[in-house]
Amino acid sequence: MSKDGADEWELDEAAARTHTPPGWPIEVIEFTASGKAPKKYGADAYRFGASLTLSVILPRRGWKLIKKTKNYVYLVPPKEQQGPNFQISIAIPPAAECLAIARRCHARAESWAYQLGEWPAWYLHERNRDMRRFQRDPVTGEMVSDLLSAPPESSLTIGQWGIWEMHVTGIAGDFAIGRFPVATAGGQGASAETFSEGEPQTVELTKYERNAAARRECIKHFGHKCQACDLSYEERYGPIGADLIHVHHVMPLSQIGERYQVDPIRDLVPLCANCHHVAHRRNPPYTVAELRAALAEQAVGVPA
C-alpha cells in the first residue's frame, strides 16, 4: 500500500517479481509434519504449521492441499515422498542479500508486507523502542518513573517459522542478521555500572486460592491456545511445550477479595505468558479484545 492509500503500489525489489530471484541459490529445505491430519482427510494427509507458506509452495510441487486454517495446513504429499520428514528445493536468499534488502528498505523509509521469491516477507521501519522504568522512591515510598530512550529499530523478516525464516534487525540503517548487536546499538558499549542481587528479604503477602478443576474446565473449553495471540506452546516448541498455558482471571481474585463461585468459561481465559503479563500491566487488566486490537495494530505497522 502506498503512502497515499493507492492499491497499485508495488515493492521495488527484483525478488518480488519472480520465484527464483537472481543470485538466490536453490537449496534443499528439510521440514517435518506436526502430525497426521484427522482421519476424515484421508490416511495419507499430514498436518503442518507455517500454513501461510506451505499452503502455497507445496501445491506447486505436486502436493494436494486439503484444508488451510490460521495455524495449520493439511496436505497430501506426492506418493514418492514418505513422512513425517520431507524435503523440497527452493530459492533461498543469501544472508548478504537479506542485509542489502534491509538497507534498501531503510532508505525508502516505508513499512510493507509483500512476497520475495516464494516467501512471505515484511519490513517494519523505525519502530519506537523507548521504555518506561518504574521504581519506588526510597525516601517517599511513592512509585516514580523515568523514560529510557532507545534508538528506533527497523526489521526485515523473510519466510515463516516452521519451514524457513531469516530475520534482520538494524539501528539507523546498520543491519545484522538476527538481533542487532547490543554493543553497537547507538554506538554504546557495555555499561560500566555494576549491579548486585541475592540479598534475602522477608516479604508478607496474601495468597488467593486457585481452583484446579476450574482451570481444567476452562482449558477443556478453549484449548491450550492463547485467546489473545493464538500462540500454541506445542506448535511453537514441539512436545516439550505440550499442555502449557496460563489461565487468566478476567476479574483478578485480589480485587474480589473473597471466596466466590467461579465460572470456568465466563471468568477464566487461557493466555500465553506474554499476553498474561501485558494484560496485568493495567488495573483492571486489559481485556482479550484489547490485547487482540493491540496485536493487530502492531502487525499492520505504522508507515513512516
Secondary structure, DSSP 8 states (H G I E B T S, - for coil): --TT--TT-----GGGG-SS-TT--EEEEEEE-SEE--GGG-TT-EEES-HHHHHHHTGGGT-EEEEE-SS-EEEE--TT--SSEEEEEEE---HHHHHHHHHHHHHHT--EEEEETTEEEEEEEEE---EEEEEE-TTT--EEEEEE----EEEEEEEETTTEEEEEEEETTEEEEBS--GGGGGG------------------------HHHHHHHHHHH-SB-TTT--BHHHHHGGGGTT--EEEESS-HHHH-S-----TTTTEEEE-HHHHHHHTTSSS---HHHHHHHHHHHHH----
